[in-house]
C-alpha cells in the first residue's frame, strides 16, 4: 500500500459513512507518510483514533494535528517503575519517553486514553494508574492480559461487526483473528463493495457473534477495535508489548 492507496481508503471510508478511523500498527507514527495520512483523515471529518506506543519523539507539527478535537490518542502503559516497564516492552529507555509524551499530551490539550496492561500478577498496575492520574490522564483502563504463544484460534465475536481492518497489502479482514480470511482487497475493488459483500456476509454468518445481553463497557460506544484487547473479547486477549516499541 502506497500513501496514495491509504488516502483512497480514508476517502472511501468517508464516502460510505464510516464515522471513525483508527491508525494501528506496530507503531503508526513510524510510517513515513503518517502525518500526511492523519491530516487527510482529519480533513474528511472522521473521528480518528491513533493507537500508539508513544515511545517515539513527536514533532511539533504532529502535536498540532493531535490537538484537533476529532483526534484521540490511545496508548499502553505498564508500570511506574522504569525497569519493569522497559523489561516488559523490551526497550531500554521506553518508560522515560512514554512518560514524557503522556505528560506533554495533557499539557498540550490532546485527548488521550491510556490502557494499563497487566502482563503478570506482580506488576505495579495500580501504581501505574496512579502515576497516570498525577500526569493529568483521566481516561484510564486497566486490562489483564493472558499470555498466548500463538494467535487465538477462536474469533472474539466482533468480526465484521461495524468494523474492518485494512492490512498493509490492501487486504480487508474482519479482525486480526480472521486475517487469513480476506474479504477482499482495496487495491482491486472499492471498500464499499467489500463491506456488506458476499464474503463479508458469509463471515458474519459463520462466526458466532457477541451476545447483546453480555456485559461489555465498550459496546455502548462501539469502541472495541480490531486490535483492542478489551473486556468484550477474552479470546482475543494477549499481551502485546511491541505496541510500545518504535517499529
CORCORZI-V232769 format. One record per residue. D_FIRST is the distance of its C-alpha to the first C-alpha in whole Angstrom. Layout:
D_FIRST
D_FIRST
//
This chain:
0
4
7
8
6
7
10
10
10
13
15
15
16
19
20
21
22
20
22
20
17
16
14
15
14
16
16
14
16
15
12
12
11
13
16
15
12
16
18
16
16
20
21
20
23
21
22
20
20
19
19
20
22
24
25
23
25
24
24
27
24
22
25
26
23
24
27
26
28
25
23
24
23
24
25
27
30
32
36
38
39
36
37
36
33
32
33
31
28
29
28
32
32
29
32
33
30
29
32
32
29
30
34
32
30
33
35
32
32
29
29
28
28
29
29
32
31
34
33
37
40
42
39
40
38
41
41
37
37
41
39
36
39
41
37
37
35
36
33
33
33
34
32
34
31
32
31
29
29
26
24
27
28
28
26
27
28
25
23
22
24
23
20
16
14
10
9
6
6
6
10
12
15
18
19
18
21
20
16
18
19
16
17
14
11
9
8
12
14
14
14
18
19
17
19
23
22
24
22
21
25
26
24
26
29
29
28
31
30
32
35
36
39
38
37
34
34
30
31
33
30
27
26
25
21
19
20
23
26
28
32
31
29
31
30
26
28
27
28
24
25
22
21
24
22
20
17
//
